[in-house]
């Protein structure tokens, strides 16, 4: 008892001493540079002294690493500013670590701005250009809170794709002329190897034709998935002949040699909240422009994805402009412009895990009746760690995607990058079978997209897959495929969708559907078994009102398995923007005497189509 009292007295003394001692912020890593760079009144850190001390004209990466270290050490810093200028970044000095970024793959990556774990920080570019070289990703915002990035431009010295001007084409080969922006070499086994000026390889995998006058994918072209093993021959004058029968292309157009792997997304937001991106222009990315996963409360205001001016480019980002996976809270996208990227403008969805085993041996014996093993079946999602204790999950048959049961997760343990052992708080549902799928079903983002322009890109506009409220208003769409797509499947992409409350109003759909990536202007692309469509109503409550559709071909709507559709007070205009071009030989196929042809609906309930007028 005496010993206990003695210990308590010492503990009380130590507590009093601690409370009386002055509290100091952690010392900056670089005190002299910090003192020169920090303005106490505005709580702003100027990057210039760090550039002077640690930077070099060819690589500002070390300076940024030191500056961010001081931001972490001195929590009073609220703003890191880059005075207007050009800042170059290389990967040489940056730490590489394994990352699992959904729909961009699992790779060791390095980041110029690693904001992991940071809070209450603003990075102000003051209009600067951040110019990158090689395999270095610009921003990584992970486990962070209250982060604002604004007023800068991002580009790469050498893009991760290549572009060749078509100078000749036959049934046996295509001749492409490359500018100095796209270094290459012909290997000893007669293959085209695209590289940079230091010999680093930038692998390509497919071909896609662009019209440089219209600055968009050519009329009704398809991806030519041929791999990069085509026999190649150097013709001189930076012209290469690629041999393959029946290649498609038009002399004078540009052939994009599409990037093979999405290793270098531009801005990654993971497991973070309250992240604001404003007034940022992305000229190129070796992956997605902005990818956010497991994050909440996200603002994108005046974000631009477009090819760099003055360059020999028709392609901007080499994948989606933006992508959101299992996010929550809100997503706000205002006044953005996404053009010329080689995938969708945005995709908002969750993730389905495929069930591989019931009552697996890895579970403790007393828990097996509540346990199952699931996998991330899309390799682009490997390592996506989402399931958590207390999370509500739904169970679906992959053939119809209808929810037939729900349960709460008691524990979830990653066994490796793509397998998870899940123990439920209740017994497994009676209907559960291997091959079915589970997904989180308790949180979805409220989405508002307003005042944006989406167009001139490969594939689609917006893929809408949140079950919270989605408001799409005042935007302009000019996409090669459907402007709006309701997707979701548990057999190929394994992306959870199924909307519940969507309003599409006051938008302009301007000459959409000039490519080969879907059917119609507003479309469903849900992966369902044909014999199960009659019982599935995966998407619900979609209102389309007050929009203008400038049509080059039918249909406007191509929908199936939807419950609750309102289409009213929309204006329909016939367009000859493509049919008047003799190169396309495609008359407008819209017959105003038969407006019912504009709507392809199958297995839909509670449909209200009003006032179809031209």
C-alpha positions in Angstrom: 0.0 0.0 0.0 2.9 2.3 0.8 4.5 1.6 -2.5 1.2 2.4 -4.3 0.9 5.7 -2.4 4.5 6.6 -3.2 3.9 5.9 -6.9 0.8 8.0 -7.0 2.7 11.0 -5.4 5.4 10.8 -8.0 2.8 10.6 -10.8 1.0 13.7 -9.5 4.4 15.5 -9.2 5.2 14.6 -12.8 1.8 15.8 -14.1 2.2 19.1 -12.4 5.7 19.5 -13.7 4.5 18.8 -17.3 1.7 21.3 -17.0 4.0 24.0 -15.8 6.6 23.5 -18.5 6.3 25.7 -21.6 5.0 24.0 -24.7 7.1 24.5 -27.9 6.2 23.5 -31.4 8.5 20.8 -32.9 11.7 22.3 -34.3 11.9 22.6 -38.1 14.2 20.2 -39.8 16.0 23.1 -41.4 15.9 26.0 -38.9 17.9 28.6 -40.9 16.1 28.0 -44.1 12.8 27.9 -42.3 13.5 31.2 -40.6 14.1 32.8 -43.9 11.1 31.3 -45.6 8.4 31.6 -42.9 6.1 34.6 -42.5 4.6 34.4 -39.0 1.8 36.8 -39.6 0.3 35.0 -42.6 1.6 31.6 -41.4 3.1 31.1 -44.9 6.2 29.3 -46.0 7.9 30.5 -49.2 9.5 27.7 -51.3 12.2 30.1 -52.7 14.8 29.7 -49.8 14.4 25.9 -50.1 15.0 26.1 -53.8 18.1 28.2 -53.2 19.4 25.8 -50.6 18.4 22.4 -51.9 17.2 22.9 -55.4 18.7 22.8 -58.8 17.4 24.0 -62.1 16.7 20.5 -63.3 15.1 19.2 -60.1 13.2 20.9 -57.3 12.2 17.6 -55.7 14.7 17.8 -52.8 13.6 21.4 -52.0 9.9 20.3 -51.8 10.7 17.3 -49.6 12.6 19.6 -47.1 9.8 22.2 -47.2 7.1 19.6 -46.5 9.2 18.2 -43.7 9.2 21.6 -42.1 5.5 22.0 -42.6 5.0 18.7 -40.7 7.4 19.8 -37.9 6.0 23.3 -37.5 2.2 22.8 -37.3 1.6 26.6 -37.4 2.4 26.6 -41.1 -0.9 26.8 -43.0 0.3 27.7 -46.5 3.2 26.7 -48.8 3.5 29.1 -51.7 5.4 28.8 -55.0 5.9 32.2 -56.6 5.0 32.2 -60.3 7.6 30.4 -62.3 8.6 27.0 -63.7 9.6 24.2 -61.2 11.1 21.0 -62.6 10.9 17.6 -60.9 12.6 14.3 -61.4 12.3 11.0 -59.6 16.0 10.5 -58.9 16.1 11.7 -55.2 12.5 10.7 -54.3 11.6 7.7 -52.1 9.7 4.9 -53.8 7.1 2.9 -52.0 4.3 0.5 -52.8 0.9 2.1 -53.5 -2.5 0.5 -54.2 -4.4 3.1 -56.3 -7.8 1.8 -57.5 -8.1 1.6 -61.3 -4.5 2.6 -61.7 -2.9 -0.5 -60.4 -0.5 -1.5 -57.6 3.1 -0.3 -58.2 6.0 1.2 -56.4 5.7 4.9 -57.0 7.4 8.1 -56.0 5.7 11.5 -55.4 7.0 15.0 -55.6 4.4 16.2 -53.1 3.8 13.5 -50.5 1.2 15.0 -48.2 0.6 11.8 -46.2 -0.8 12.4 -42.8 -0.9 16.2 -43.1 -3.6 18.5 -41.9 -4.7 22.1 -42.5 -2.3 22.9 -45.3 -2.7 24.9 -48.5 -0.4 24.7 -51.5 -0.6 27.8 -53.6 1.1 27.7 -57.0 0.5 31.3 -57.9 0.0 30.3 -61.6 3.3 28.3 -61.7 4.1 25.4 -64.1 5.2 22.2 -62.4 7.1 20.3 -65.1 7.9 16.7 -64.5 10.3 14.3 -66.2 10.1 10.5 -65.9 8.1 8.3 -63.6 7.3 10.7 -60.8 3.7 11.3 -59.7 2.9 14.9 -58.7 0.6 14.7 -55.6 -0.2 12.0 -53.0 -2.8 13.1 -50.4 -3.2 10.2 -48.0 -4.7 10.1 -44.5 -4.9 13.8 -44.7 -7.4 16.4 -43.7 -8.3 20.0 -44.7 -5.9 20.1 -47.7 -6.2 22.8 -50.4 -4.2 22.7 -53.7 -4.7 25.6 -56.2 -3.4 27.8 -59.0 -0.8 25.7 -60.8 -0.3 23.8 -64.0 1.1 20.3 -64.4 2.9 18.9 -67.5 5.6 16.4 -68.5 8.6 16.9 -70.7 7.9 13.5 -72.3 4.4 12.2 -72.3 3.6 8.6 -71.4 1.9 8.0 -74.8 3.2 8.9 -78.2 1.6 10.5 -81.3 2.4 9.9 -84.9 1.1 11.7 -87.9 -0.3 9.3 -90.5 1.5 9.8 -93.8 0.6 6.6 -95.6 -1.6 3.6 -95.1 -2.3 0.4 -97.0 -3.9 -3.0 -96.3 -0.5 -4.2 -95.0 1.1 -1.3 -93.1 0.8 2.2 -91.7 3.5 4.9 -91.9 3.7 7.3 -88.9 5.9 10.4 -88.6 6.9 11.4 -85.1 8.0 14.9 -84.0 11.0 15.4 -81.7 8.6 15.3 -78.8 8.3 11.5 -79.1 11.8 9.9 -79.2 11.9 6.3 -80.2 14.2 3.5 -81.5 13.8 0.4 -83.6 15.0 -2.6 -81.7 17.2 -5.4 -83.1 14.0 -7.6 -83.4 12.3 -4.8 -85.4 10.0 -3.5 -82.7 9.1 0.2 -82.1 10.4 1.2 -78.6 9.2 4.6 -77.4 11.7 6.3 -75.1 12.8 9.6 -73.7 16.0 11.5 -74.4 17.7 9.5 -71.6 16.7 6.1 -73.0 13.9 5.4 -70.5 11.1 3.4 -72.0 7.5 4.5 -72.2 5.7 1.4 -73.3 2.7 1.5 -75.6 0.0 -1.0 -76.2 -2.8 0.1 -78.5 -3.7 2.5 -81.4 -6.4 5.2 -81.5 -6.9 7.7 -84.3 -7.6 11.4 -83.7 -8.7 14.1 -86.1 -6.3 17.0 -85.4 -8.6 19.6 -87.1 -11.5 18.7 -84.9 -9.2 17.9 -82.0 -11.2 14.7 -81.1 -11.2 11.0 -81.9 -12.0 10.4 -85.5 -15.6 9.7 -86.5 -16.7 6.2 -85.3 -13.2 4.9 -84.8 -12.5 2.0 -82.5 -9.5 1.2 -80.3 -7.0 -1.1 -82.1 -5.8 -3.4 -79.4 -2.8 -4.9 -81.1 -0.1 -4.8 -78.5 3.3 -3.3 -79.1 4.9 -6.2 -80.9 4.1 -5.1 -84.5 7.0 -5.4 -86.9 8.5 -1.9 -87.4 10.8 -0.4 -90.0 12.6 2.9 -90.0 12.0 4.9 -93.2 14.0 8.0 -92.4 12.8 11.5 -91.6 11.5 10.2 -88.2 9.0 8.0 -90.1 8.2 4.5 -89.0 6.3 1.8 -90.8 4.2 -0.6 -88.7 3.2 -3.8 -90.4 -0.2 -5.3 -89.7 -3.1 -6.2 -92.0 -6.2 -4.0 -92.1 -5.0 -1.2 -89.9 -7.5 1.7 -89.8 -6.6 5.3 -90.3 -6.8 8.4 -92.6 -3.8 10.2 -94.0 -3.4 13.5 -92.2 -4.8 12.3 -88.9 -2.9 11.5 -85.8 -2.4 8.0 -84.4 -2.2 7.8 -80.6 0.1 5.0 -79.3 -1.7 4.5 -76.1 0.1 4.0 -72.8 0.4 0.4 -71.6 0.1 0.9 -67.8 -1.4 3.6 -65.5 1.7 4.0 -63.3 1.7 7.8 -63.0 -1.7 9.3 -61.9 -1.5 13.1 -61.4 -3.3 13.8 -58.1 -4.1 10.9 -55.8 -6.4 11.4 -52.8 -6.7 8.4 -50.5 -8.4 8.0 -47.1 -8.7 11.7 -46.7 -11.4 14.3 -46.0 -12.0 17.9 -46.9 -9.7 18.2 -50.0 -10.2 21.2 -52.2 -8.7 21.4 -55.7 -9.1 24.7 -57.4 -7.7 26.4 -60.6 -5.4 23.6 -61.6 -4.6 22.7 -65.2 -3.4 19.2 -66.0 -1.8 19.0 -69.4 -0.8 15.4 -69.1 -0.8 12.4 -66.7 0.5 8.9 -67.1 -2.7 7.6 -65.5 -5.8 9.4 -64.2 -5.9 13.2 -63.7 -7.5 13.0 -60.3 -8.2 9.7 -58.5 -9.9 9.7 -55.1 -10.5 6.6 -53.1 -12.1 6.0 -49.7 -12.3 9.8 -49.1 -15.0 12.2 -48.3 -15.9 15.9 -48.9 -14.1 16.7 -52.1 -14.2 19.9 -54.2 -13.0 20.3 -57.8 -13.5 23.8 -58.9 -12.1 25.1 -62.2 -10.0 22.0 -62.9 -8.9 21.7 -66.5 -7.6 18.6 -68.3 -6.4 19.5 -71.8 -3.4 19.1 -74.1 -0.6 21.6 -73.6 -0.8 24.6 -75.9 2.0 24.9 -78.4 2.8 21.2 -78.4 2.4 18.5 -81.0 -0.3 16.8 -78.9 -4.0 15.8 -79.3 -4.1 13.8 -76.1 -4.2 15.2 -72.5 -4.4 12.6 -69.7 -3.7 9.1 -70.7 -6.7 7.7 -68.8 -9.8 9.2 -67.1 -9.8 12.9 -66.2 -11.2 12.1 -62.8 -12.3 8.9 -60.9 -13.9 8.4 -57.5 -14.0 5.0 -55.8 -16.0 4.3 -52.6 -16.0 8.0 -51.6 -18.6 9.5 -49.3 -19.8 12.9 -47.9 -19.9 15.1 -51.0 -18.3 15.4 -54.4 -18.6 18.9 -55.9 -17.4 19.5 -59.5 -17.8 23.1 -60.7 -16.6 25.0 -63.8 -14.3 22.2 -64.9 -13.1 21.4 -68.5 -12.1 17.9 -69.4 -11.1 17.3 -73.0 -8.9 14.9 -75.1 -8.2 12.4 -72.3 -8.2 8.8 -73.4 -10.9 7.6 -71.1 -14.0 8.9 -69.3 -14.4 12.4 -67.9 -15.4 11.0 -64.6 -16.5 7.7 -63.0 -18.1 7.5 -59.6 -18.6 4.0 -58.2 -18.0 1.5 -55.4 -16.2 -1.9 -55.5 -17.7 -5.3 -55.7 -15.7 -8.2 -54.0 -16.3 -11.6 -55.6 -17.1 -14.4 -53.1 -14.6 -17.3 -53.5 -15.2 -19.5 -50.5 -17.7 -20.0 -47.8 -16.6 -21.0 -44.2 -12.9 -20.9 -45.2 -10.3 -22.8 -43.3 -8.5 -19.5 -42.5 -11.3 -18.5 -40.1 -11.3 -19.7 -36.5 -13.5 -22.8 -36.1 -16.0 -21.0 -33.9 -16.4 -18.2 -36.5 -16.7 -20.3 -39.7 -20.5 -20.2 -40.0 -20.1 -16.4 -40.2 -17.0 -16.3 -42.4 -16.4 -16.0 -46.1 -13.4 -15.3 -48.4 -13.7 -12.6 -51.1 -11.4 -11.4 -53.8 -10.7 -8.2 -55.7 -11.2 -9.8 -59.2 -10.2 -6.7 -61.2 -6.4 -6.6 -61.1 -6.6 -2.8 -61.3 -8.1 -2.8 -57.8 -5.6 -5.1 -56.1 -4.7 -3.9 -52.7 -7.9 -1.8 -52.3 -8.4 -2.1 -48.5 -12.0 -1.0 -47.9 -14.0 -3.4 -45.8 -14.0 -2.4 -42.1 -15.5 -3.5 -38.8 -19.1 -2.4 -38.4 -19.5 -1.7 -42.1 -22.8 -2.7 -43.6 -22.4 -4.8 -46.8 -24.9 -6.0 -49.4 -24.9 -9.4 -51.1 -25.8 -9.6 -54.8 -26.1 -12.3 -57.5 -23.6 -11.3 -60.2 -26.2 -12.2 -62.8 -28.8 -9.6 -61.7 -27.1 -7.4 -59.2 -30.2 -7.2 -57.0 -29.5 -7.0 -53.3 -30.9 -10.1 -51.6 -29.3 -9.7 -48.1 -27.3 -7.4 -45.9 -25.1 -7.9 -42.9 -22.5 -6.1 -40.8 -18.8 -6.8 -40.9 -17.3 -8.0 -37.6 -13.7 -8.3 -38.9 -12.0 -8.0 -42.2 -8.4 -9.1 -42.8 -6.4 -8.8 -46.0 -4.8 -12.1 -46.7 -2.8 -10.7 -49.6 -3.3 -8.0 -52.2 -6.5 -9.3 -53.6 -8.0 -11.7 -51.0 -9.9 -10.7 -47.8 -11.1 -12.9 -45.0 -14.5 -11.5 -43.8 -16.3 -12.5 -40.6 -19.8 -11.2 -40.3 -21.7 -10.3 -37.1 -24.4 -12.8 -38.2 -24.6 -16.1 -40.0 -24.0 -16.2 -43.8 -27.1 -15.6 -45.9 -28.8 -18.8 -47.0 -28.7 -17.7 -50.7 -25.0 -16.9 -50.7 -22.9 -18.8 -53.3 -19.4 -18.6 -54.6 -19.4 -16.2 -57.6 -21.8 -13.8 -55.9 -20.5 -10.5 -54.7 -20.5 -8.2 -51.7 -20.0 -4.4 -51.5 -20.3 -1.7 -48.9 -23.8 -0.2 -48.8 -23.9 2.3 -46.0 -22.2 5.4 -47.4 -22.3 7.1 -50.8 -21.3 10.5 -52.0 -23.8 13.3 -52.6 -22.8 14.5 -56.1 -23.2 18.0 -57.7 -21.7 18.6 -61.1 -22.3 22.1 -62.6 -21.1 24.4 -65.3 -18.5 22.0 -66.8 -17.5 21.1 -70.3 -16.8 17.4 -71.1 -15.7 16.4 -74.6 -13.4 15.4 -77.5 -12.3 12.3 -75.6 -12.1 8.6 -76.0 -15.1 6.8 -74.4 -17.8 8.5 -72.3 -18.6 11.6 -70.3 -19.8 10.8 -66.7 -20.3 7.4 -65.3 -22.9 7.8 -62.6 -22.9 5.2 -59.8 -23.6 6.8 -56.4 -26.8 5.8 -54.6 -27.0 9.2 -52.9 -28.4 12.3 -54.6 -26.8 13.2 -57.9 -27.5 16.6 -59.6 -26.0 17.1 -63.1 -26.9 20.6 -64.3 -25.7 23.3 -66.6 -23.0 21.3 -68.3 -22.0 20.8 -72.0 -21.2 17.3 -73.3 -19.5 16.4 -76.6 -18.3 12.9 -76.0 -17.4 10.1 -78.4 -19.6 7.6 -76.5 -22.6 8.2 -74.3 -22.5 11.5 -72.4 -24.0 9.8 -69.3 -23.7 6.2 -68.5 -25.3 4.1 -65.7 -23.0 1.2 -65.4 -22.0 -1.4 -62.7 -21.2 -5.1 -62.9 -19.8 -7.9 -60.8 -18.1 -9.9 -63.5 -15.7 -7.7 -65.4 -14.9 -4.3 -63.9 -16.5 -5.1 -60.5 -17.7 -1.6 -60.1 -20.7 -1.1 -57.8 -23.3 1.4 -59.0 -27.1 1.4 -59.2 -28.4 5.0 -58.8 -31.4 6.0 -56.7 -31.9 9.7 -57.2 -30.5 11.5 -60.3 -31.6 14.9 -61.7 -30.2 15.8 -65.1 -31.3 19.3 -66.0 -30.4 22.3 -68.2 -27.5 20.6 -69.9 -26.4 20.8 -73.6 -25.7 17.5 -75.2 -23.9 18.7 -78.3 -23.2 16.1 -81.1 -22.5 13.2 -78.7 -22.1 9.6 -79.6 -19.8 10.1 -82.6 -17.6 7.2 -81.5 -17.8 3.5 -80.7 -17.9 3.3 -76.9 -21.6 2.5 -76.1 -25.0 3.4 -77.6 -27.0 6.5 -77.3 -26.5 9.8 -75.4 -27.8 8.7 -72.0 -27.3 5.0 -71.6 -27.3 2.0 -69.3 -24.3 -0.4 -69.5 -24.9 -2.6 -66.5 -23.6 -6.2 -66.8 -26.6 -8.5 -66.4 -27.7 -11.9 -67.6 -30.3 -11.5 -70.3 -32.7 -14.0 -68.7 -32.6 -12.1 -65.4 -33.3 -8.6 -66.7 -37.0 -9.0 -66.2 -36.5 -9.1 -62.4 -33.8 -6.5 -62.1 -34.3 -2.8 -61.7 -30.7 -1.8 -60.8 -31.1 2.0 -61.5 -34.0 4.0 -60.1 -35.5 7.5 -60.2 -33.8 9.4 -63.0 -35.3 12.8 -64.1 -34.2 14.3 -67.3 -35.6 17.8 -67.8 -34.9 21.2 -69.5 -32.0 19.9 -71.6 -31.0 20.5 -75.2 -30.0 17.6 -77.4 -28.2 18.4 -80.7 -28.5 15.1 -82.5 -26.4 13.5 -85.2 -27.9 10.1 -84.8 -30.4 8.2 -82.7 -31.1 7.2 -79.9 -31.2 9.7 -77.2 -31.9 7.1 -74.5 -30.7 3.5 -74.5 -31.9 2.2 -71.1 -32.8 -1.1 -69.5 -33.7 -2.4 -66.1 -34.6 1.0 -64.7 -37.5 1.9 -62.4 -38.7 5.5 -62.4 -37.8 7.6 -65.5 -39.0 11.1 -66.3 -38.1 12.8 -69.6 -39.9 16.1 -70.1 -39.4 19.7 -71.3 -36.3 18.9 -73.3 -35.4 20.5 -76.7 -34.3 18.3 -79.6 -32.4 19.8 -82.5 -31.1 18.0 -85.6 -27.4 18.7 -86.4 -25.6 18.3 -89.7 -22.1 19.0 -88.2 -21.0 15.6 -89.2 -23.4 14.5 -92.0 -22.4 17.6 -94.0 -18.8 16.5 -94.1 -18.3 14.3 -97.3 -15.4 12.4 -95.6 -17.9 10.8 -93.2 -20.6 9.7 -95.6 -23.1 9.5 -92.8 -26.5 11.1 -93.2 -28.4 12.1 -90.0 -30.6 9.1 -89.2 -33.1 10.9 -87.0 -36.7 10.7 -88.4 -38.7 13.5 -86.9 -41.9 11.7 -88.0 -41.1 8.9 -85.6 -39.8 10.4 -82.3 -40.4 7.0 -80.6 -37.2 5.8 -82.3 -35.2 8.2 -80.0 -36.0 6.0 -77.0 -34.8 2.4 -76.6 -36.2 1.1 -73.4 -36.2 -2.5 -72.2 -37.5 -3.8 -68.9 -38.2 -0.4 -67.5 -41.1 0.5 -65.1 -42.8 3.8 -64.3 -41.6 5.7 -67.4 -43.0 9.2 -68.2 -41.9 10.7 -71.5 -43.5 14.0 -72.3 -43.4 16.8 -74.8 -40.9 15.4 -77.4 -40.5 18.2 -79.8 -38.0 19.3 -82.4 
